[in-house]
């Protein structure tokens, strides 16, 4: 199992980094006492988890007595985030959050936290100053250091407009202009997973419409990937969600799988029309 400790100053971007690590497949836990790390890793290993990490900051100071011993024993990869004091102060002023050491003097608290975490910073394999880093740049730095792909995922969901579009969709496509197998008695009991239905839907004269949909999805997914998104969800809708939307979602998945990691699901395929 790959084990990582994420630490650093409050306001330096640990929450953002934790989210990116989770996108990379890490099972992340906040401020678990070091004495419990070995038990956590044993349990996760039994469950087949291959990547795990803990977020550790000054709030866990009471448990730091075990830290050096556990670091020597488990030998995790340590990533430490920091930023200049004036940057941390500005970020706190923007969010209006209370510092974890909350004693009423923010600059003093930032200095004290830096002192407390000094020994952990000294053992870090990667120290990142996020003062001038955008969230995307932080993600790229983590990906480069860990040598892992970000794992962008394109989600395709077929649905029926009569049941309402999926709320999680970033983009909704309407494929109702395509031929509807519902009105063919031989095809009505079938679904868009059947070859006969697909042949009916993808008639030659409707190919330009499908190709336009394919181009839009490809461009939208590329844009989301460049922005650093972990996934992008496209909903493909017809009237009932049984024939056209299923056929189009399946074809899109097949044709886009060479460019993206694709996941396809059919929300309404088993509903009675």
KELOZA-715133 format. One record per residue: residue number from 1; x, y, z of N, C-alpha, C, O in turn. Coordinates in steps of 0.001 Angstrom, whole numbers. Each point is the difference from the previous one (the first is absolute). Layout:
num nc1 nc2 nc3 cac1 cac2 cac3 cc1 cc2 cc3 oc1 oc2 oc3
NUM X Y Z X Y Z X Y Z X Y Z .
...
END
This chain:
num nc1 nc2 nc3 cac1 cac2 cac3 cc1 cc2 cc3 oc1 oc2 oc3
1 836 -1198 0 -836 1198 0 874 1252 0 1015 72 693 .
2 -1438 913 -1490 697 1279 -2 -630 873 1081 -1211 223 5 .
3 2052 272 918 -492 744 1156 610 1397 -5 1211 160 -158 .
4 -2057 841 331 423 1390 -99 -504 794 1194 -1120 -208 465 .
5 1947 1113 26 -403 946 1044 -18 1390 -614 1006 465 -536 .
6 -2151 195 619 -155 1365 -510 -87 940 1190 -886 -133 844 .
7 1807 1082 -782 16 924 1119 340 1400 -501 161 225 -1200 .
8 -57 700 2135 354 1360 -362 -813 1030 759 -787 -331 887 .
9 990 1574 -1250 -625 1112 708 -1470 131 -375 -381 -241 -1145 .
10 -426 618 2098 -1416 230 -250 -157 1169 -964 567 1074 206 .
11 -1343 -1300 -1262 -167 1023 -1025 931 -169 -1179 -74 764 -962 .
12 957 -1763 1021 959 -207 -1090 -551 -884 -1107 653 -165 -1031 .
13 -1838 -407 1215 -616 -781 -1071 -162 -1474 270 -166 -777 -940 .
14 209 358 2212 -98 -1429 294 -1357 -576 -417 -63 -1124 -497 .
15 -1014 1878 693 -1327 -506 -376 -84 -220 -1503 -536 -1007 -462 .
16 1069 1957 -295 17 -156 -1455 861 -1186 -411 -397 -794 -853 .
17 1572 674 1454 900 -1107 -327 -621 -1338 379 149 -985 -723 .
18 -842 948 1852 -658 -1244 411 -1001 -443 -1051 -76 -1185 -325 .
19 -697 2129 -211 -966 -345 -1040 675 -572 -1234 -489 -965 -587 .
20 1604 1553 192 722 -508 -1164 548 -1401 259 -34 -858 -881 .
21 534 632 2084 517 -1330 333 -1118 -1036 -23 208 -1132 -436 .
22 -1379 1513 899 -1138 -916 -74 -363 -297 -1453 -372 -1125 -332 .
23 481 2134 -534 -241 -235 -1428 1005 -984 -580 -311 -725 -945 .
24 1517 697 1510 1030 -930 -451 -164 -1394 591 781 -902 -303 .
25 -1797 723 1147 -273 -1315 562 492 -218 1411 -1 -1131 484 .
26 424 2196 193 470 -141 1385 -1189 26 970 -903 828 -117 .
27 933 -1747 1066 -973 -16 1099 570 913 1081 950 -364 694 .
28 -1541 1561 -555 568 1027 869 -772 102 1329 -1228 -79 32 .
29 1984 255 1054 -581 118 1342 569 1258 650 1199 262 -94 .
30 -2058 512 752 425 1251 638 454 -220 1431 -734 -575 804 .
31 1956 1033 -474 505 105 1373 -198 -1248 854 -392 78 1164 .
32 668 -1217 -1765 7 -1244 769 1289 -55 810 1070 200 -575 .
33 -1117 -466 1899 1227 -70 809 1002 -976 -600 -385 -1093 -417 .
34 1654 1459 365 1010 -875 -616 29 -1412 567 323 -948 -716 .
35 -653 798 1986 27 -1336 604 -1026 -943 -634 89 -1215 173 .
36 -1066 1770 -909 -1042 -822 -623 239 -230 -1488 -787 -681 -658 .
37 1863 1242 127 230 -124 -1440 230 -1451 -427 -527 -432 -1025 .
38 1295 -310 1790 296 -1380 -396 -1280 -832 -58 -190 -789 -926 .
39 -686 965 1914 -1261 -741 2 -865 398 -1194 -654 -848 -606 .
40 650 2137 269 -750 465 -1163 508 -676 -1268 -791 -495 -802 .
41 2108 474 621 567 -582 -1209 -277 -1496 -87 -246 -525 -1086 .
42 285 -151 2207 -300 -1437 4 -1442 -252 -431 -271 -901 -794 .
43 -645 1697 1321 -1411 -175 -348 -236 335 -1476 -701 -734 -696 .
44 1276 1827 224 -184 379 -1398 615 -1030 -940 -545 -272 -1070 .
45 1683 -303 1470 640 -1031 -813 -906 -1217 -133 -117 -584 -1077 .
46 -519 213 2174 -929 -1138 -52 -1166 286 -937 -570 -920 -588 .
47 216 2200 448 -1119 395 -862 430 226 -1446 -824 347 -847 .
48 2106 -540 560 475 136 -1359 356 1415 -417 187 266 -1187 .
49 -88 650 2152 369 1380 -314 1490 67 -290 803 -537 762 .
50 -423 1192 -1856 1397 50 -416 681 1329 294 1229 76 -8 .
51 -2012 980 270 565 1319 296 -724 581 1200 -1229 -13 56 .
52 1979 516 892 -606 575 1200 817 1193 453 1190 105 -298 .
53 -1841 791 1018 702 1165 497 -692 584 1214 -1197 -205 203 .
54 1948 929 598 -569 720 1138 386 1467 -124 1096 342 -444 .
55 -2025 512 851 263 1437 73 325 314 1448 -769 -334 902 .
56 1905 974 -678 451 257 1362 365 1478 141 801 533 -768 .
57 -1401 110 1756 353 1400 239 100 259 1501 -13 -938 797 .
58 112 2183 -421 267 361 1393 -1120 -396 948 213 -48 1211 .
59 -1403 -238 -1735 -1093 -423 878 302 -1324 677 -582 -319 1037 .
60 1501 -462 -1625 355 -1306 567 1232 80 894 644 -1016 263 .
61 -315 2210 203 1215 208 790 85 -943 1194 1087 -468 338 .
62 -2206 186 301 5 -858 1189 510 -1408 -297 391 -728 912 .
63 -395 338 -2211 406 -1361 -364 1367 -39 -665 420 -1053 -482 .
64 288 2191 447 1270 58 -704 1103 -773 697 1053 -226 -597 .
65 -1257 -188 1841 1019 -756 714 334 -1309 -695 1119 -500 121 .
66 -2088 -64 -856 222 -1266 -710 476 209 -1437 313 -967 -693 .
67 -255 2212 245 173 256 -1422 1330 -506 -539 21 -713 -1003 .
68 1084 1064 1643 1312 -393 -511 125 -1519 -96 495 -530 -995 .
69 -950 -163 2039 91 -1465 10 -793 -611 -1154 477 -906 -684 .
70 -1698 1415 477 -873 -564 -1031 532 325 -1396 -80 -828 -908 .
71 619 2025 743 595 336 -1293 1176 -921 -317 151 -450 -1136 .
72 682 169 2141 1128 -910 -209 -479 -1409 -324 618 -706 -797 .
73 -1713 302 1415 -496 -1361 -179 -690 -188 -1349 269 -974 -703 .
74 -1152 1897 340 -830 -180 -1199 612 624 -1253 -342 -379 -1120 .
75 1247 1334 1315 693 657 -1110 -952 504 -1092 141 -376 -1164 .
76 -1104 1221 1533 -914 550 -1012 677 1082 -831 1026 553 397 .
77 -1605 -261 -1539 383 1180 -776 -646 1212 655 -1209 9 229 .
78 2002 1012 74 -520 1181 697 -18 1189 -962 1020 358 -589 .
79 -2202 244 443 -179 1201 -815 -381 1141 937 -937 -119 790 .
80 1665 1215 -883 -210 1126 914 -299 1257 -823 756 357 -903 .
81 -1881 313 1235 -406 1223 -681 194 1199 922 -304 -56 1191 .
82 815 1138 -1767 170 1231 764 -256 1190 -907 -149 -150 -1213 .
83 101 1323 1804 -160 1242 -756 556 1134 850 178 -147 1209 .
84 93 1268 -1845 521 1146 720 -1035 521 995 -1200 -84 -262 .
85 1647 624 1408 -949 459 1029 -1036 986 -521 -1175 -86 357 .
86 1607 1033 -1208 -956 997 -493 -1058 -635 -906 -1135 472 -70 .
87 1523 -1550 -621 -966 -708 -850 -1006 -753 867 -1202 34 -260 .
88 1703 -714 1295 -901 -709 917 -959 971 673 -1185 -295 162 .
89 1704 1452 228 -850 1005 637 -1097 456 -962 -1156 144 396 .
90 1516 79 -1642 -998 433 -985 -1056 -1076 -229 -1186 307 -125 .
91 1608 -1548 72 -952 -1091 -211 -958 -125 1180 -1193 -235 -189 .
92 1707 389 1390 -875 -65 1172 -978 1166 19 -1157 -160 391 .
93 1615 1316 -809 -895 1161 -36 -1116 -189 -1027 -1120 471 193 .
94 1440 -1164 -1283 -1001 -241 -1035 -1035 -1020 458 -1196 175 -232 .
95 1656 -1242 883 -918 -1069 414 -646 256 1347 -1037 -582 319 .
96 1658 1467 486 -490 320 1346 -58 -1239 902 -825 -78 911 .
97 1701 -876 -1173 80 -1178 855 905 282 1201 818 920 -23 .
98 -983 -1730 1070 811 126 1204 1181 -960 -108 -169 -1157 -387 .
99 1342 1630 723 1192 -849 -46 -148 -1132 1007 -544 216 1083 .
100 1024 -1437 -1417 -115 -1136 932 591 253 1377 -459 -576 986 .
101 1474 1434 -907 604 309 1301 -691 1167 683 421 433 1072 .
102 -1481 77 -1688 -774 1154 386 238 623 1359 -730 -283 950 .
103 1737 1122 -847 280 711 1251 -290 1485 -111 205 751 954 .
104 -688 -324 -2126 -403 1390 -159 991 890 -715 -297 1167 -256 .
105 1482 -1694 -78 995 778 -731 474 -856 -1169 812 -909 172 .
106 -1327 1208 -1358 210 -876 -1145 1469 -132 -381 461 -1114 -245 .
107 284 2204 187 1397 -88 -387 805 -816 1010 900 -752 -376 .
108 -1228 904 1654 684 -784 1027 -340 -1487 -152 862 -862 171 .
109 -2125 575 -493 -433 -1391 -176 692 -637 -1206 392 -1166 57 .
110 -241 1919 -1140 697 -516 -1176 1449 -342 342 514 -1039 -414 .
111 138 1919 1171 1375 -251 410 120 -1200 913 929 -796 -137 .
112 -1862 657 1071 23 -1130 924 -236 -1316 -734 651 -1004 289 .
113 -1576 1012 -1232 -263 -1216 -768 1234 -394 -805 334 -1182 -85 .
114 343 2162 -504 1223 -288 -759 1051 -652 901 702 -920 -419 .
115 -602 1406 1657 960 -582 952 -378 -1427 341 853 -888 0 .
116 -2135 656 294 -473 -1334 396 257 -1028 -1097 413 -1128 271 .
117 -663 1536 -1513 108 -941 -1114 1410 -62 -581 240 -741 -953 .
118 686 1503 1507 1368 28 -515 637 -1368 -145 559 -295 -1056 .
119 -619 -571 2093 610 -1328 -129 -604 -838 -1121 704 -769 -655 .
120 -2014 918 435 -639 -749 -1081 431 552 -1360 211 -757 -948 .
121 -83 2084 865 463 599 -1248 1408 -485 -333 323 -217 -1168 .
122 515 46 2195 1379 -436 -223 61 -1405 -586 993 -363 -630 .
123 -2042 -430 829 -21 -1369 -503 -778 -123 -1303 -148 -1102 -528 .
124 -352 2217 3 -838 -44 -1198 808 -389 -1237 1140 430 -174 .
125 -1744 -1240 -668 588 -354 -1287 -313 1068 -1049 718 136 -990 .
126 -1780 608 1212 -366 1097 -894 -530 1154 841 -950 -165 765 .
127 1571 1336 -912 -488 1221 643 -473 932 -1112 773 355 -890 .
128 -2029 35 942 -575 863 -1019 -416 1330 610 -784 37 948 .
129 1303 1038 -1486 -458 1337 380 -1142 364 -943 218 180 -1199 .
130 -1425 -72 1728 -1179 232 -833 -358 1475 -126 -1078 334 -491 .
131 1969 551 928 -300 1439 -1 -447 487 -1372 -923 807 -106 .
132 1577 -1300 -946 -304 455 -1352 -597 -1111 -859 -97 140 -1219 .
133 -301 -1234 1846 -523 -1131 -772 -1515 85 -135 -707 245 978 .
134 215 -448 -2191 -1437 -166 -211 -386 -1415 416 877 -856 113 .
135 -2155 581 117 -402 -1377 314 461 -995 -1057 430 -1105 330 .
136 -517 1495 -1607 448 -901 -1072 1498 -258 97 446 -1132 -190 .
137 337 2172 484 1451 -173 111 350 -903 1183 944 -786 -73 .
138 -1703 901 1158 213 -881 1155 -269 -1444 -388 769 -896 345 .
139 -1851 676 -1057 -325 -1359 -443 1096 -555 -895 427 -1142 168 .
140 31 1955 -1124 1044 -460 -919 1283 -350 750 677 -970 -341 .
141 -343 1761 1363 1204 -272 782 -114 -1333 737 963 -765 54 .
142 -2128 489 508 -208 -1270 696 65 -1179 -957 613 -1025 300 .
143 -1249 1181 -1452 2 -1076 -991 1422 -295 -471 387 -1163 -119 .
144 394 2217 -151 1386 -209 -439 820 -693 1075 756 -928 -284 .
145 -911 1386 1524 793 -582 1089 -353 -1465 233 883 -834 200 .
146 -2180 527 -226 -446 -1363 292 126 -915 -1215 -50 -1223 130 .
147 212 1818 -1305 148 -814 -1204 -1259 -738 -376 58 -1113 -523 .
148 -1204 1727 787 -1277 -647 -275 -854 899 -874 78 1226 75 .
149 -892 -1857 -902 -929 751 -829 -1172 494 846 -395 -635 978 .
150 -145 1780 -1377 -1114 583 743 -1283 -799 -156 -905 127 825 .
151 805 -965 -1886 -1143 -887 -119 -1301 686 -359 -1035 -298 596 .
152 1062 1221 -1566 -1234 666 -428 -1009 -1036 -488 348 -943 -712 .
153 -1595 1138 1107 -1070 -943 -349 -1131 731 -707 -497 1013 491 .
154 98 -1528 -1636 -1174 503 -721 -1176 -919 325 29 -1192 -308 .
155 -1057 1752 930 -1191 -767 353 -1101 259 -1028 -298 1150 -324 .
156 -290 -2203 -176 -1122 93 -926 -1213 -666 640 66 -1164 395 .
157 -1173 1898 -292 -1217 -517 627 -1154 139 -990 -314 1113 -423 .
158 -318 -2216 48 -1207 98 -820 -1202 167 925 -16 -514 1119 .
159 -998 1246 -1607 -1185 248 830 -1194 328 -892 151 213 -1203 .
160 -1330 -174 1801 -1211 402 -698 -469 1352 507 -80 220 1208 .
161 -232 695 -2135 -454 1328 411 -1295 -84 803 -258 860 842 .
162 -561 -1884 -1090 -1257 -114 741 237 -289 1479 -891 189 828 .
163 2100 -649 -502 342 -278 1403 862 1114 599 332 -41 1185 .
164 28 1027 -1994 826 1109 488 1475 -258 -240 454 -1137 126 .
165 313 2181 -473 1446 -172 -250 764 -224 1290 -442 444 1060 .
166 1590 -1130 -1126 844 -208 1191 513 1324 547 498 836 -755 .
167 -616 -646 2041 418 1257 618 1505 205 -36 474 1134 73 .
168 288 -2228 -187 1455 118 51 621 314 -1359 1222 104 -105 .
169 -2045 50 -943 525 179 -1352 672 1361 -174 -533 1026 423 .
170 1712 -1031 -1051 648 1241 -421 -512 435 -1370 -46 1191 -306 .
171 -337 -2166 -512 -472 251 -1356 -1149 -950 -295 96 -1196 276 .
172 -1187 1723 -837 -1165 -821 -346 -181 18 -1516 -90 1064 -613 .
173 36 -2266 12 -217 -141 -1433 -1412 -509 -250 -507 -849 733 .
174 -122 1381 -1781 -1347 -406 -388 99 -815 -1285 350 539 -1051 .
175 -657 -1836 1128 76 -846 -1196 -1387 -367 -510 -143 -953 -766 .
176 -873 1690 1175 -1358 -267 -480 -173 249 -1495 -927 -565 -582 .
177 1762 1377 -83 -134 113 -1460 345 -1282 -762 -333 -105 -1181 .
178 979 -859 1805 338 -1256 -664 -1238 -888 -107 -939 171 777 .
179 916 -1113 -1719 -1162 -894 -179 -324 -754 1283 893 -469 706 .
180 -2185 362 -419 -437 -587 1270 -481 -1439 -195 -1043 -217 -615 .
181 1788 -774 1130 -401 -1408 -131 -1266 -342 786 -577 -1069 -197 .
182 150 1943 1064 -1188 -257 824 -1218 -315 -859 -881 -752 416 .
183 832 1334 -1627 -1178 -155 -841 92 -1191 -951 -901 -220 -809 .
184 1973 -537 903 130 -1233 -777 -320 -1166 928 751 -247 943 .
185 -1852 -482 -1183 -410 -1082 922 1090 -1035 252 75 -562 1093 .
186 768 305 -2087 1050 -1006 173 1142 515 871 700 -784 641 .
187 -514 2100 -620 1117 582 737 -388 553 1369 855 167 870 .
188 -2129 116 -680 -445 627 1243 436 -774 1253 417 637 967 .
189 -489 -1974 -932 410 -725 1215 1507 -8 224 466 -327 1092 .
190 297 686 -2121 1461 -56 100 527 1300 597 -773 895 340 .
191 2095 -799 -217 634 1212 527 1107 447 -946 308 -672 -983 .
192 272 1805 1297 1099 514 -802 1258 -835 60 967 297 -701 .
193 -953 -1326 1516 1129 -925 50 -79 -1039 -1101 990 -672 -287 .
194 -2163 529 -342 -193 -984 -1058 445 561 -1344 -237 1169 -304 .
195 885 -2010 -498 538 438 -1279 -1090 469 -951 218 922 -786 .
196 -1401 -1553 849 -1083 404 -891 -461 1427 292 -301 769 -913 .
197 254 -435 2182 -397 1357 397 1071 999 -432 -321 1077 -503 .
198 1572 -1425 694 1086 895 -384 -7 259 -1507 223 1129 -437 .
199 -477 -2171 -358 -70 175 -1451 -1153 914 -389 113 784 -943 .
200 -1222 -885 1669 -1169 838 -264 286 1469 338 -394 904 -736 .
201 1072 -687 1841 272 1365 469 1030 689 -872 -149 1174 -341 .
202 1201 -1907 -23 1124 624 -706 -128 -177 -1520 892 -530 -663 .
203 -2021 987 145 -156 -15 -1459 948 1024 -610 376 985 636 .
204 -2 -1241 -1877 1012 823 -654 -362 1473 -37 860 861 185 .
205 -2161 -563 -431 -383 1408 -126 91 766 1320 -4 1231 4 .
206 87 -1965 1134 116 650 1311 1435 18 530 255 469 1109 .
207 672 -981 -1911 1391 -65 445 582 1386 294 742 131 974 .
208 -1038 911 -1762 548 1323 338 -427 490 1377 771 664 692 .
209 -2003 -991 -292 -458 432 1327 806 -693 1093 429 638 962 .
210 -226 -1950 -1114 793 -725 1001 1434 503 36 571 168 1078 .
211 31 80 -2267 1389 450 -40 155 1353 690 1027 273 620 .
212 -2055 573 -732 46 1290 692 -13 -199 1512 724 683 725 .
213 -1546 -1619 -249 -35 -303 1435 1352 -526 468 485 384 1065 .
214 119 -1254 -1851 1303 -568 344 1053 1104 116 821 -4 917 .
215 -857 943 -1857 979 1098 34 -183 870 1237 979 395 633 .
216 -2233 -94 -285 -276 835 1166 484 -684 1277 648 635 832 .
217 -953 -1911 -671 418 -717 1207 1518 -54 92 565 192 1077 .
218 101 -453 -2205 1451 -63 18 634 1314 393 930 27 806 .
219 -1426 1072 -1372 548 1308 328 -275 376 1451 871 544 678 .
220 -2091 -834 -198 -348 333 1382 852 -793 985 461 545 1003 .
221 -250 -1832 -1286 810 -832 890 1451 445 -1 644 20 1049 .
222 -120 340 -2223 1376 494 -67 165 1279 815 996 175 702 .
223 -1976 713 -803 62 1235 772 -15 -257 1494 752 623 749 .
224 -1615 -1550 -309 -70 -331 1422 1306 -617 481 462 283 1106 .
225 125 -1127 -1941 1266 -639 372 1114 1028 127 805 -72 928 .
226 -748 1036 -1856 1030 1037 47 -155 901 1219 986 532 511 .
227 -2230 -360 -42 -248 810 1192 386 -723 1281 -14 599 1076 .
228 359 -1879 -1178 377 -762 1173 -1148 -726 663 136 -487 1122 .
229 -1285 407 -1816 -1141 -716 562 319 -1487 127 690 -565 -849 .
230 -1191 -65 1908 202 -1437 178 -951 -796 -880 332 -1101 -440 .
231 -1517 1656 180 -961 -690 -853 -954 1015 -627 -110 1140 451 .
232 -567 -1582 -1490 -967 842 -704 -1173 -895 -366 194 -1094 -530 .
233 -1414 1554 813 -1188 -832 -165 -872 517 -1132 -421 1157 3 .
234 157 -2024 -969 -855 323 -1138 -1249 -877 75 100 -1226 50 .
235 -1268 1851 -42 -1269 -718 4 -578 -3 -1407 -78 1044 -648 .
236 -327 -2218 179 -532 -172 -1350 -1468 -400 135 -313 -1061 539 .
237 -586 1917 -1033 -1416 -234 253 -843 -207 -1246 182 674 -1013 .
238 -1113 -1624 1108 -1067 -144 -990 -1315 63 784 -3 452 1145 .
239 -1076 -880 -1715 -1295 145 681 -93 -872 1246 -273 488 1096 .
240 505 -1793 -1282 -168 -925 1115 1289 -519 599 -19 -564 1094 .
241 1130 735 -1772 1283 -463 529 279 -1455 -245 820 -605 691 .
242 -1509 17 -1692 133 -1440 -224 720 -343 -1306 740 -982 -61 .
243 -956 1789 -986 526 -344 -1313 1100 944 -476 1181 -338 68 .
244 -1571 1537 -555 942 906 -645 1117 451 934 1172 -41 -374 .
245 -1517 464 1565 1034 500 915 998 -1090 365 1197 263 120 .
246 -1686 -1483 56 882 -1117 333 941 -293 -1160 1199 -194 198 .
247 -1752 163 -1420 820 -284 -1173 1066 1073 -200 1151 -320 -296 .
248 -1523 1583 455 955 1085 -203 1071 -19 1080 1181 161 -306 .
249 -1566 -356 1564 976 -35 1086 1009 -1119 -208 1193 184 240 .
250 -1669 -1350 -690 902 -1123 -244 973 314 -1137 1190 -306 84 .
251 -1707 917 -1139 882 316 -1134 1004 1086 374 1171 -83 -369 .
252 -1623 1094 1096 927 1036 462 1108 -611 854 1172 343 -157 .
253 -1543 -1247 1057 987 -638 871 1029 -771 -820 1198 48 283 .
254 -1671 -750 -1287 907 -794 -829 962 896 -777 1193 -291 -81 .
255 -1713 1383 -492 827 835 -855 917 936 783 1014 455 -530 .
256 -1358 -160 1793 810 912 795 963 -727 937 826 634 656 .
257 -929 -1951 -592 822 -768 949 1483 50 -338 839 -281 855 .
258 -505 636 -2102 1411 117 -360 591 1320 479 1220 157 24 .
259 -2071 796 357 463 1325 436 -152 219 1501 754 769 595 .
260 -1728 -1442 20 -285 199 1419 -310 -1344 656 -347 -978 -663 .
261 483 966 1973 -564 -1112 768 -1495 269 116 -403 1057 487 .
262 -422 -2003 -929 -1435 231 -137 -784 -980 873 319 -1186 91 .
263 -1347 1726 537 -938 -814 787 -1409 295 -516 -390 1163 -96 .
264 -367 -2195 -234 -1337 203 -553 -1034 -730 860 229 -1124 445 .
265 -1369 1781 -220 -1092 -615 747 -1319 410 -636 -95 1035 -660 .
266 -931 -1874 873 -1302 222 -627 -1066 71 1102 -491 -1019 486 .
267 157 2241 -118 -844 219 1176 -1410 -541 -154 -551 -577 938 .
268 -42 759 -2121 -1432 -276 -152 -303 -1154 -940 -1147 -180 -409 .
269 2166 -609 59 -199 -1014 -1039 -1028 -1057 403 -632 -593 -874 .
270 450 342 2163 -913 -1037 453 -1363 533 428 -843 -759 478 .
271 624 2056 -647 -1293 575 382 -1044 -244 -1079 308 -7 -1192 .
272 -1521 -189 1616 -1091 -221 -952 -415 1335 -617 -217 984 707 .
273 109 -968 -2050 -434 1212 -681 -1513 41 -63 -570 949 -539 .
END
